[in-house]
Amino acid sequence: MKQKNSISPITGAQARVELERRGESVAEFARRHGLSVSTVHQVLGGRSKARRGDAHRAAVLLGMKIGTLQD
């Protein structure tokens, strides 16, 4: 079996588990990154495709998408 050297994005459920592991609520994560709580919930729940804007930013920060963020 061939090994991959790339990082794979995680699912919304895995991102929630990681937040819980760190003891951080969705609201705390959103505040810390200047995002709305509803946007983060939409991304975690798969109700947003997170192609651009704050939803994309949330997905990248949560590890659900591989991408870069512009300042």
C-alpha positions in Angstrom: 0.0 0.0 0.0 1.3 3.4 -1.0 1.6 6.0 1.8 0.3 9.5 1.4 2.5 12.4 2.5 -0.3 14.9 2.3 -2.6 16.1 5.0 -6.3 15.0 4.7 -9.1 17.3 5.8 -11.3 16.2 8.7 -15.0 15.9 8.9 -17.3 18.1 10.9 -17.8 15.4 13.5 -14.0 15.1 13.9 -13.7 18.9 14.2 -16.3 18.9 16.9 -14.4 16.1 18.8 -11.2 18.1 18.5 -12.9 21.2 19.9 -14.2 19.2 22.8 -10.8 17.6 23.3 -9.3 21.1 23.7 -12.2 22.2 26.0 -13.3 24.8 23.6 -16.9 25.5 22.7 -18.1 26.4 19.2 -18.9 29.9 20.5 -15.4 30.3 22.0 -13.8 29.2 18.7 -15.9 31.6 16.7 -15.1 34.5 19.0 -11.4 33.8 19.0 -11.4 33.8 15.2 -13.8 36.7 14.6 -16.5 34.5 13.1 -20.2 34.2 13.7 -21.3 31.2 15.8 -24.0 30.4 13.2 -21.4 30.3 10.4 -19.2 27.9 12.4 -22.3 25.7 13.2 -23.3 25.7 9.5 -19.8 24.6 8.4 -19.6 21.9 11.1 -23.0 20.6 10.2 -22.2 20.4 6.5 -24.9 23.0 5.7 -22.4 25.3 4.1 -20.1 24.4 1.2 -17.5 26.8 2.6 -16.3 28.0 -0.8 -15.5 31.6 0.1 -15.7 34.2 2.8 -16.1 33.5 6.5 -17.4 29.9 5.9 -14.3 29.0 4.0 -12.1 30.6 6.7 -13.9 28.6 9.4 -13.5 25.4 7.4 -9.8 26.0 7.0 -9.3 26.9 10.6 -11.2 23.8 11.7 -9.1 21.6 9.5 -12.1 20.6 7.3 -10.6 22.1 4.2 -7.0 22.4 3.0 -6.4 26.0 2.0 -4.7 29.3 2.7 -6.1 32.3 4.4 -5.5 35.9 3.3 -5.0 38.5 6.0 
